């Protein structure tokens, strides 16, 4: 069961950001896949032979035909092929973020993704390293995973301001935004305050 879940997560990672965009596969291979994104960048997905390391690079094509790396994410899996960690790099190879994945101790299901700032060690009130973005998952009685529940702790901006990107643009963390202005609608409760206020 764990290997099946791991395989499904791998497939989701490989398709992330391209499924809703106007996807056009350029090349498919056993260990490499290239996808042209809606914004004309290319997502290159590669995997090690033992399937324990996944690499996603976002590339732009230059006028001379070469490709420049815009961002790179390296995912690492454990011996059961469960995602355990990721590092997100910018175009120059500087580590921007670290991600840790957490699983339920009894079911083995993915329940948490914690992102940390790799450039500045942020501490919380308890003296522990602060999570800057937390993703949580729940499961229904049939084992179906919920949509992700995302929390951000970066001060000064709402989620709408942080993630309101043009369709097809690439965010700081390498995320592709394929949808038309997802935060154009008013919030569910326009009178609500940000967390911590």
C-alpha positions in Angstrom: 0.0 0.0 0.0 2.8 2.4 0.9 4.6 1.8 -2.4 1.3 2.4 -4.3 0.8 5.7 -2.4 4.4 6.6 -3.1 4.0 5.9 -6.8 0.9 8.0 -6.9 2.7 10.9 -5.1 5.6 10.6 -7.6 3.1 10.8 -10.5 1.4 13.8 -8.9 4.8 15.6 -8.5 5.7 14.9 -12.1 2.4 16.3 -13.3 2.3 19.2 -10.8 1.9 22.5 -12.5 1.3 21.1 -15.9 -2.0 19.2 -15.6 -4.2 22.3 -15.8 -1.9 24.3 -18.1 -1.8 23.8 -21.8 0.5 20.9 -21.4 2.6 19.7 -24.4 5.0 16.9 -23.8 8.2 17.5 -25.6 9.9 14.3 -24.8 9.3 11.2 -22.6 11.9 8.8 -21.4 12.2 6.3 -18.6 13.9 8.7 -16.3 13.3 12.1 -17.9 10.2 14.0 -19.0 10.0 17.5 -20.5 6.8 19.5 -20.5 6.2 22.9 -22.1 4.2 25.1 -19.8 1.6 27.7 -20.7 4.1 30.5 -20.1 6.5 28.9 -22.6 8.9 27.7 -19.9 9.8 24.0 -19.8 9.5 21.8 -16.8 12.1 19.0 -16.8 11.4 16.1 -14.5 14.1 13.4 -13.9 14.5 10.5 -11.5 17.4 8.5 -10.3 17.5 4.8 -11.3 16.6 3.7 -7.8 13.6 6.2 -7.8 14.8 7.8 -4.5 15.8 11.2 -6.0 13.4 13.3 -8.2 14.5 16.6 -9.7 12.3 19.2 -11.2 13.9 22.0 -13.2 12.0 25.0 -14.7 13.9 26.1 -17.8 13.5 29.0 -20.2 14.6 28.8 -23.8 17.2 31.4 -24.9 17.3 33.0 -28.3 20.4 30.9 -29.2 18.5 27.7 -28.6 20.0 26.9 -25.2 18.1 26.6 -22.0 18.6 28.5 -18.8 17.6 27.1 -15.4 15.1 29.3 -13.6 14.6 27.1 -10.5 15.4 23.6 -9.4 13.7 21.3 -6.8 15.3 18.1 -5.5 13.0 15.7 -3.8 14.4 12.8 -1.7 12.6 9.5 -0.8 13.2 6.9 1.9 13.7 3.2 1.3 9.9 2.8 1.1 9.8 5.4 -1.6 8.0 7.9 0.6 8.9 11.6 0.1 11.0 12.8 3.0 12.6 16.1 2.1 13.0 18.6 -0.7 15.3 21.5 -1.4 14.3 24.4 -3.7 17.0 26.4 -5.4 17.0 29.6 -7.5 18.7 30.0 -10.9 22.1 30.5 -9.4 21.9 27.4 -7.2 21.2 29.2 -3.9 19.0 27.2 -1.6 15.8 29.1 -1.0 13.7 26.6 0.9 13.8 23.3 2.6 10.7 21.0 2.9 10.1 18.2 5.3 7.3 15.6 4.7 5.4 13.9 7.6 3.4 10.7 7.6 0.8 9.3 10.0 2.5 6.8 12.3 -0.3 4.2 12.0 -1.6 4.6 8.4 1.6 5.8 6.7 -0.4 8.4 4.8 1.1 11.8 4.0 -0.3 14.3 6.4 2.1 17.2 6.5 4.6 19.3 4.5 6.6 21.9 6.3 8.6 24.5 4.4 11.5 26.4 6.0 13.4 29.4 4.8 17.0 28.2 4.0 18.4 31.8 3.7 17.3 33.1 7.1 16.8 30.8 10.1 13.5 32.0 11.5 12.7 31.1 15.1 9.3 30.8 16.7 8.4 31.9 20.3 9.5 28.5 21.6 13.0 28.8 20.1 12.3 26.2 17.4 12.8 26.8 13.7 9.7 28.4 12.3 7.7 26.9 9.5 7.0 29.5 6.8 4.5 27.5 5.0 2.7 24.4 6.3 0.5 22.1 4.3 -1.8 19.7 6.0 -3.9 16.8 4.6 -6.9 14.9 6.1 -8.5 11.7 4.9 -12.1 10.7 4.8 -13.5 7.3 5.9 -12.7 5.9 2.4 -9.1 6.9 2.6 -9.5 9.8 0.1 -7.1 12.6 0.7 -8.5 16.2 1.2 -7.4 19.2 -0.8 -4.4 20.7 0.9 -4.9 23.1 3.8 -2.2 25.7 3.5 -0.9 28.0 6.3 1.7 30.7 5.8 3.5 32.5 8.6 5.3 35.2 6.6 4.3 38.5 8.1 2.9 41.5 6.3 0.9 39.9 3.4 -2.2 37.8 3.0 -2.2 34.6 1.0 -3.9 36.4 -1.8 -1.1 38.9 -2.0 1.6 36.3 -1.7 0.2 33.9 -4.3 -1.8 36.1 -6.7 0.2 35.4 -9.8 -0.6 35.7 -13.5 -1.5 32.4 -15.1 1.6 30.4 -16.2 3.9 32.5 -14.0 6.5 30.8 -11.8 6.6 31.6 -8.1 9.7 32.0 -5.9 9.4 28.3 -4.9 9.2 27.1 -8.4 5.4 26.6 -8.3 3.7 27.2 -11.6 0.4 29.1 -11.4 -1.7 27.7 -14.3 -5.1 29.2 -13.4 -6.7 32.5 -14.2 -6.3 34.8 -11.1 -7.5 32.3 -8.5 -7.8 35.1 -5.8 -9.7 37.6 -7.9 -12.9 36.8 -5.9 -13.4 38.5 -2.5 -12.4 36.3 0.5 -15.1 34.2 2.1 -15.2 36.5 5.1 -14.1 40.0 4.0 -14.2 41.1 7.7 -11.7 38.5 8.9 -8.2 39.4 10.1 -4.9 37.7 9.4 -3.7 35.1 11.9 -1.8 36.6 14.8 -3.6 40.0 14.7 
